[in-house]
Amino acid sequence: MIPWENYVAQQLPMLWIPNGDFELIEARGDLHGVLPANPLLAIFPQNWSYGTGAA
């Protein structure tokens, strides 16, 4: 296994980190800017706003 790990470490352009199986987002109906979800599972509260329209 070690020779294979060394070979792959030299061949891959970056570290491969698999995404999570799912992401569950619960937010109030009048909270906008929560979606779309970030693929890195990060949150950005600066994009959130309350009201009837989008942020």
C-alpha positions in Angstrom: 0.0 0.0 0.0 2.8 2.4 0.7 4.2 2.4 -2.8 0.8 3.1 -4.2 0.3 6.0 -1.7 3.6 7.6 -2.7 2.8 7.3 -6.4 -0.7 8.9 -6.0 0.8 11.7 -3.8 3.1 12.6 -6.7 0.5 12.3 -9.4 -2.5 14.1 -7.9 -2.6 17.9 -8.4 -4.1 18.5 -5.0 -5.5 16.7 -2.0 -8.8 15.2 -2.7 -11.4 15.7 0.0 -14.7 14.0 -0.6 -17.9 16.0 0.0 -20.3 15.0 2.7 -23.1 12.7 1.8 -25.7 15.4 2.4 -26.3 18.8 3.9 -29.4 19.7 5.8 -30.3 23.4 6.0 -33.2 24.6 8.2 -34.1 28.2 8.0 -37.1 30.4 8.6 -39.2 31.1 5.5 -38.5 34.9 5.7 -34.7 34.5 6.0 -33.2 35.1 2.6 -29.7 34.5 1.3 -29.2 31.1 3.0 -29.5 29.1 -0.2 -27.8 28.0 -2.4 -25.7 25.9 0.0 -21.9 26.3 -0.2 -20.2 23.2 -1.5 -17.5 23.5 1.2 -20.1 23.5 3.9 -19.3 27.0 4.9 -21.9 29.6 6.0 -22.0 33.3 5.1 -24.2 35.2 7.6 -23.3 38.5 5.9 -25.6 37.3 3.0 -28.6 36.7 5.1 -31.5 39.1 5.5 -35.1 39.1 6.8 -38.0 40.3 4.6 -40.1 39.4 1.6 -37.5 39.9 -1.1 -34.1 38.4 -1.8 -31.0 40.0 -0.3 
